[in-house]
Amino acid sequence: MAPTILRVEGYGKQFQLHEQRKRIPSSHNVHFTVRAGELTALIGPTGAGKSSVLKGVYRTYLPSAGRILYRDARGHELDLALASEHQILELRRREIGFVTQFLHCLPRQATLDVVAQPLFTLGVARPEARRRAAELLSAMHLPERLWSISPAMFSGGERQRVNLARGFIAKPRLLLLDEPTASLDPITAECVIDLITGLKAEGAALLAIFHHPETIRRLADQVIELALPPVVEECLEDAA
Protein backbone atom coordinates (compact mmCIF):
# COMPACT_ATOMS: atom_id res chain seq x y z
CA MET A 1 0.00 0.00 0.00
CA ALA A 2 1.26 3.49 -0.87
CA PRO A 3 2.45 5.62 2.06
CA THR A 4 0.02 8.07 3.62
CA ILE A 5 0.98 11.72 3.03
CA LEU A 6 -2.01 13.39 4.70
CA ARG A 7 -4.54 12.41 7.37
CA VAL A 8 -7.50 14.64 8.15
CA GLU A 9 -9.22 13.72 11.40
CA GLY A 10 -12.47 15.35 12.49
CA TYR A 11 -11.81 18.58 10.61
CA GLY A 12 -14.39 21.29 11.13
CA LYS A 13 -14.58 24.96 10.27
CA GLN A 14 -17.00 27.64 11.45
CA PHE A 15 -16.96 31.33 10.67
CA GLN A 16 -17.96 33.78 13.35
CA LEU A 17 -19.88 36.92 12.45
CA HIS A 18 -19.36 38.93 15.59
CA GLU A 19 -21.45 41.93 14.55
CA GLN A 20 -24.45 39.66 13.90
CA ARG A 21 -23.58 37.35 16.83
CA LYS A 22 -23.78 34.28 14.58
CA ARG A 23 -21.70 31.23 13.77
CA ILE A 24 -21.75 30.08 10.15
CA PRO A 25 -20.85 26.37 9.79
CA SER A 26 -18.75 25.25 6.84
CA SER A 27 -16.96 21.89 7.04
CA HIS A 28 -18.03 19.45 9.76
CA ASN A 29 -16.37 16.28 11.11
CA VAL A 30 -14.37 15.47 7.96
CA HIS A 31 -12.16 12.37 7.92
CA PHE A 32 -9.97 11.01 5.10
CA THR A 33 -6.42 10.08 4.09
CA VAL A 34 -4.41 10.96 0.98
CA ARG A 35 -1.72 8.58 -0.25
CA ALA A 36 1.30 9.00 -2.49
CA GLY A 37 0.54 8.34 -6.14
CA GLU A 38 -3.22 8.67 -5.61
CA LEU A 39 -5.89 11.32 -6.08
CA THR A 40 -8.59 11.84 -3.48
CA ALA A 41 -11.65 13.67 -4.83
CA LEU A 42 -13.90 15.77 -2.61
CA ILE A 43 -17.53 15.95 -3.70
CA GLY A 44 -20.73 17.18 -2.13
CA PRO A 45 -23.37 19.90 -2.40
CA THR A 46 -22.61 23.61 -2.40
CA GLY A 47 -22.08 24.65 1.20
CA ALA A 48 -20.60 21.33 2.34
CA GLY A 49 -17.21 22.98 2.85
CA LYS A 50 -15.08 21.40 0.12
CA SER A 51 -13.01 24.53 -0.46
CA SER A 52 -12.77 25.08 3.30
CA VAL A 53 -11.08 21.69 3.60
CA LEU A 54 -8.49 22.58 0.95
CA LYS A 55 -7.84 25.94 2.59
CA GLY A 56 -7.49 24.22 5.95
CA VAL A 57 -4.85 21.86 4.56
CA TYR A 58 -3.01 24.79 2.97
CA ARG A 59 -3.42 26.67 6.26
CA THR A 60 -5.22 29.60 4.69
CA TYR A 61 -7.84 28.75 7.35
CA LEU A 62 -7.24 27.56 10.88
CA PRO A 63 -9.65 24.73 11.72
CA SER A 64 -12.31 25.10 14.38
CA ALA A 65 -11.92 21.40 15.19
CA GLY A 66 -9.85 18.38 14.29
CA ARG A 67 -6.32 17.64 13.13
CA ILE A 68 -4.55 17.88 9.75
CA LEU A 69 -1.55 15.54 9.91
CA TYR A 70 1.03 15.86 7.14
CA ARG A 71 4.07 13.60 6.71
CA ASP A 72 6.91 15.56 5.13
CA ALA A 73 9.69 14.39 2.81
CA ARG A 74 11.89 13.47 5.80
CA GLY A 75 9.16 11.29 7.29
CA HIS A 76 8.22 13.68 10.09
CA GLU A 77 4.51 14.07 10.86
CA LEU A 78 3.16 17.43 11.98
CA ASP A 79 -0.27 18.89 12.57
CA LEU A 80 -0.59 21.69 10.02
CA ALA A 81 -3.06 23.48 12.28
CA LEU A 82 -0.36 23.82 14.95
CA ALA A 83 2.68 24.37 12.73
CA SER A 84 4.54 27.68 12.87
CA GLU A 85 4.25 30.23 10.09
CA HIS A 86 7.86 29.46 9.12
CA GLN A 87 7.09 25.74 8.81
CA ILE A 88 3.99 26.44 6.69
CA LEU A 89 5.84 28.79 4.35
CA GLU A 90 8.67 26.29 3.92
CA LEU A 91 6.21 23.47 3.17
CA ARG A 92 4.44 25.66 0.60
CA ARG A 93 7.78 26.46 -0.99
CA ARG A 94 9.03 22.89 -1.20
CA GLU A 95 6.25 20.32 -0.76
CA ILE A 96 2.63 21.55 -0.84
CA GLY A 97 1.07 23.27 -3.85
CA PHE A 98 -2.40 24.75 -4.28
CA VAL A 99 -4.14 25.62 -7.54
CA THR A 100 -7.15 27.78 -6.72
CA GLN A 101 -9.80 29.02 -9.14
CA PHE A 102 -8.14 32.44 -9.23
CA LEU A 103 -4.68 33.46 -10.40
CA HIS A 104 -2.75 35.86 -8.16
CA CYS A 105 0.49 37.35 -9.48
CA LEU A 106 2.49 40.56 -9.56
CA PRO A 107 1.17 43.15 -12.01
CA ARG A 108 3.06 43.46 -15.29
CA GLN A 109 4.98 40.22 -14.65
CA ALA A 110 5.44 38.20 -17.85
CA THR A 111 3.44 34.99 -18.02
CA LEU A 112 6.57 32.90 -18.56
CA ASP A 113 8.02 34.18 -15.27
CA VAL A 114 4.70 33.76 -13.44
CA VAL A 115 4.81 30.05 -14.28
CA ALA A 116 8.54 29.71 -13.58
CA GLN A 117 8.37 31.52 -10.22
CA PRO A 118 8.12 28.36 -8.03
CA LEU A 119 11.35 27.09 -9.63
CA PHE A 120 13.08 30.45 -9.16
CA THR A 121 12.18 30.18 -5.46
CA LEU A 122 13.77 26.72 -5.27
CA GLY A 123 17.01 28.02 -6.79
CA VAL A 124 16.62 26.55 -10.29
CA ALA A 125 18.62 28.54 -12.84
CA ARG A 126 16.41 31.01 -14.68
CA PRO A 127 17.06 29.66 -18.21
CA GLU A 128 16.14 26.13 -17.09
CA ALA A 129 13.09 27.35 -15.13
CA ARG A 130 11.84 29.32 -18.13
CA ARG A 131 12.44 26.34 -20.44
CA ARG A 132 10.28 24.13 -18.23
CA ALA A 133 7.65 26.87 -17.99
CA ALA A 134 7.57 27.12 -21.79
CA GLU A 135 7.02 23.35 -22.05
CA LEU A 136 4.03 23.51 -19.75
CA LEU A 137 2.52 26.55 -21.44
CA SER A 138 2.87 24.79 -24.80
CA ALA A 139 1.18 21.70 -23.33
CA MET A 140 -1.64 23.98 -22.12
CA HIS A 141 -2.07 25.34 -25.66
CA LEU A 142 -1.33 28.91 -24.60
CA PRO A 143 0.06 30.72 -27.70
CA GLU A 144 3.73 31.73 -27.45
CA ARG A 145 2.86 35.31 -28.41
CA LEU A 146 1.20 35.65 -24.98
CA TRP A 147 4.13 34.43 -22.88
CA SER A 148 5.73 37.87 -22.56
CA ILE A 149 2.44 39.53 -21.53
CA SER A 150 1.01 39.75 -18.03
CA PRO A 151 -1.80 37.20 -17.47
CA ALA A 152 -3.83 40.08 -16.04
CA MET A 153 -4.73 40.78 -19.67
CA PHE A 154 -6.01 37.25 -20.34
CA SER A 155 -9.44 35.68 -20.45
CA GLY A 156 -10.61 33.51 -17.56
CA GLY A 157 -9.73 30.29 -19.37
CA GLU A 158 -6.26 31.58 -20.31
CA ARG A 159 -5.55 32.64 -16.73
CA GLN A 160 -6.60 29.20 -15.50
CA ARG A 161 -4.10 27.58 -17.87
CA VAL A 162 -1.34 29.79 -16.46
CA ASN A 163 -2.50 28.99 -12.93
CA LEU A 164 -2.36 25.25 -13.55
CA ALA A 165 1.05 25.42 -15.24
CA ARG A 166 2.46 27.30 -12.24
CA GLY A 167 0.93 24.78 -9.83
CA PHE A 168 2.31 21.77 -11.71
CA ILE A 169 5.81 23.02 -12.52
CA ALA A 170 7.55 22.23 -9.22
CA LYS A 171 5.84 18.84 -8.89
CA PRO A 172 4.89 19.17 -5.19
CA ARG A 173 4.54 16.09 -2.98
CA LEU A 174 0.97 17.17 -2.14
CA LEU A 175 -1.04 19.13 -4.69
CA LEU A 176 -4.41 20.69 -3.86
CA LEU A 177 -6.71 21.42 -6.79
CA ASP A 178 -9.92 23.45 -6.65
CA GLU A 179 -11.95 22.64 -9.78
CA PRO A 180 -8.84 22.56 -12.02
CA THR A 181 -10.71 21.92 -15.28
CA ALA A 182 -13.35 24.63 -14.77
CA SER A 183 -13.46 27.21 -17.58
CA LEU A 184 -11.18 25.10 -19.81
CA ASP A 185 -12.03 23.98 -23.32
CA PRO A 186 -12.26 20.18 -23.84
CA ILE A 187 -8.81 19.89 -25.46
CA THR A 188 -7.03 21.76 -22.66
CA ALA A 189 -9.05 19.91 -20.01
CA GLU A 190 -7.82 16.64 -21.53
CA CYS A 191 -4.26 17.93 -21.33
CA VAL A 192 -4.74 18.74 -17.64
CA ILE A 193 -6.07 15.24 -17.02
CA ASP A 194 -2.93 13.83 -18.68
CA LEU A 195 -0.68 16.03 -16.52
CA ILE A 196 -2.48 14.95 -13.35
CA THR A 197 -2.11 11.31 -14.39
CA GLY A 198 1.61 11.92 -14.91
CA LEU A 199 2.00 13.49 -11.45
CA LYS A 200 0.27 10.49 -9.89
CA ALA A 201 2.62 8.14 -11.72
CA GLU A 202 5.58 10.06 -10.28
CA GLY A 203 4.26 9.57 -6.75
CA ALA A 204 2.53 12.87 -6.01
CA ALA A 205 -0.47 12.87 -3.67
CA LEU A 206 -3.42 14.94 -4.88
CA LEU A 207 -6.53 16.28 -3.15
CA ALA A 208 -9.01 17.79 -5.58
CA ILE A 209 -12.50 19.19 -5.97
CA PHE A 210 -14.26 18.11 -9.16
CA HIS A 211 -17.83 18.48 -10.36
CA HIS A 212 -17.75 16.36 -13.52
CA PRO A 213 -18.50 12.68 -12.78
CA GLU A 214 -16.50 11.48 -15.80
CA THR A 215 -13.37 13.33 -14.65
CA ILE A 216 -13.78 11.85 -11.17
CA ARG A 217 -14.19 8.38 -12.66
CA ARG A 218 -10.99 8.73 -14.67
CA LEU A 219 -8.75 10.29 -12.03
CA ALA A 220 -9.94 9.54 -8.50
CA ASP A 221 -8.57 6.64 -6.48
CA GLN A 222 -11.03 7.42 -3.70
CA VAL A 223 -14.02 9.74 -3.42
CA ILE A 224 -14.95 11.52 -0.19
CA GLU A 225 -18.49 12.90 -0.11
CA LEU A 226 -19.02 15.79 2.28
CA ALA A 227 -22.43 16.46 3.79
CA LEU A 228 -23.96 19.79 4.61
CA PRO A 229 -22.97 20.79 8.15
CA PRO A 230 -25.63 20.98 10.86
CA VAL A 231 -27.28 24.36 11.26
CA VAL A 232 -25.95 26.33 14.23
CA GLU A 233 -28.90 28.06 15.80
CA GLU A 234 -27.20 29.59 18.81
CA CYS A 235 -25.89 33.13 18.78
CA LEU A 236 -22.60 34.22 20.22
CA GLU A 237 -22.82 35.51 23.76
CA ASP A 238 -22.75 39.26 24.21
CA ALA A 239 -19.40 40.55 25.32
CA ALA A 240 -19.32 41.18 29.04
N, C-alpha and C positions, 0 to 999 in steps of 0.2 A: 504494500500500500504506500502511496506517495506521502511524503512528510507533510504534516500540518503546518501551514504558515500563519494562519489566523484563526483564533477562536473567539466568538462573540457569545457571551453568557449573560442572559437576562437584560440585554440592553434596552434602555428606555430613555425617551427624551420628552420633556415638557417645556413649553415656553410660558413664561410668566408675564402677564400684562398688568403691571403694577397700578397704572392709572385707572384701569377698569376692574382691578382686584379679581382677575381671572387667571386660571391656568388653562393653557391650550395643549392638549395631548397630541403628540406626534407618534413616534415609535413606542411600542409597548412589549416588553418581555420577549425580545428577539434572541433566538439561539441558532447558531450555525457554525460550521467550520469551513475553511477554504484551504485546499491542498495545492501543493506544487504541481504544475502541469495540468491544472483543471480550472474550469470556469464555473463559478457559482452564480446563478441568475436570481435576482430578486424580482418577484412579481407581486401584484396585489392592487387593490383599487386606489384611486386618487385619495390621498389623505392617510394612507396606511404607514407613511413614514419611510419610504424607500430611500429617498434622497437624504433624509436625516441619518439613516444608518451609514451611508457612504461618508457623509460629512463628519460623523462621529469617529469613523475609522481614520479619516484623514486629520482628525482633531481640529477641524473648523468649529465643531460643536463639542462641548463637554457633555457627557451623558448625565442624565438625571438619575439613572440607575444602571447597575450591571458592570461588566468588565469587558475590555477589548484587549485580548492577549495576542501579541505579535511576537513571532520567533524570528530574530534577525539573522543575518548571514553568518554570524559567529556562533549561532545556536543558543543565544541568550533570549529568554522570554521576558517581555515587559508589558505592563498594562499601559496602553497608550493614553488612557484617561488620566493616569498619574505621572506620566513621563514629563520631564522638564521641557521647556521651550527649546533649549539647545538640542536635546535628544530628538524632538519632533522635527526640527529643521534639518538635522543631519540625516534622519531617515527619509525625509522628503527629497533631499538632495541625492541620496545614493540608492534607496531601496523602494520607496513607495511613490507611485505616480497616480495622478487623478486627472481624468479628462472629463470636464464638466460640459454643460451645454453652451457655455459662453466662453469666448476667447478673451483673455486679459493679457495685454502686452503694452510695452512702452510706445507712446505715439511716435510716428515717423520711423520706427524701426523696420528695416527690410524684412520681408517674409522669410527669406532664407535664414537670416540670423535669429528670427523668432523661433523657428524650428530647431536650429542648432544650439540654442541657448543652454539646454540641459547638459549638452556635451562640453560646452565652454566651461560651465560650472565645475565639471568633473576633471578639468585640466586637459581635455583632448585638444590637440593642435587645431587651430582655426581652419586651415585648408581641409583637413580630414573631416572635421565636424560639418563643414559646409558641403563637402562631397556627399556625406551620408544624408544630410538634410535634402539635398537635391534628388537623391535616389527615392526618398520617401515622397517628396512632392510630385515627382514623375509618376510614382505608383498610384498616387491619389488623383492623377489626371488634372493637376493644376498647371495651367500653361506657364512655360518658362518666362514669358514676357511679364508675368505678375510677380516673379520672385524678388525683384528689387523694390517693389512697392509695399507700403505698409498694409497689413491685412485690415486695417480700419476702413479701407476703401472698398472692401469686398462685400459680396452678397453673403447672406446667412450660410448657404451651403458651402461657399468657398472658405469662409472663416472656420467652419466646422472641419473641413479637410486639413487646414493648417493646424487647428487644435489637436486633431488626432495624430498628425505627423509628429508634433512636438511631444505628445504623450508617449508615443511608441519609440522614439529615437534612442532613448537611453536604456531601453529594455529593463524596466524595474522588476524587482522580485515579486512585488504585489502591485497590480494595476487596477485602479477603480475606474469604472466607466459608467457615465450617466447618459443613457440613451445614445450610444455612439453613432448609430446609423440614422438618427433623426435628421431630416432636412437634406439627406444625400440622395442623389439619383441612383437608380438600380445598379449601374455599372460600378460607381464608386463604392456603394454599399457592399457589393460583392468583393471588391478589393479589400475593404476593411475586414470583412469576414475572413479572407485569406490571411491577412496580417495577424489577426487574433489567433487563428489556428496555428500559425508559425510561432507565435509567442508561447502558446501552450506546449508545443513540441519542444521548445527550448527550456521548459521547466518553470515558466512564469506562472504565478497564481493570479487569477482574475476574479473580481467581484463586480458584477454588472447589472444594470437595470435595462431591461428590454421590454418592448410592448408587442413585438411581432412574434406570434407563436412559431412561425417557421424558422426564424433566426434563433430562437431559444432551442428549438429541436435540433438544429445543426450544431450549436456551439456549447450548450450547457451540459455539464457533467452532473450537476444537481440543481434543483429548482427549489427555492425557499419562498413560500407564499406568505406574505404578511397580511394580517387582518387589521381592520380598523380598530384603533385603540378605544377603550371604554371612555365614555363621556365623563368629564370631571365637572360635577355640579357645584362643588363647594367654591366659595370665593376666598381669596386671601384675607387673612385677618388684618384689620386696621392697625396701622402702626401705633404703638403705645405713645 
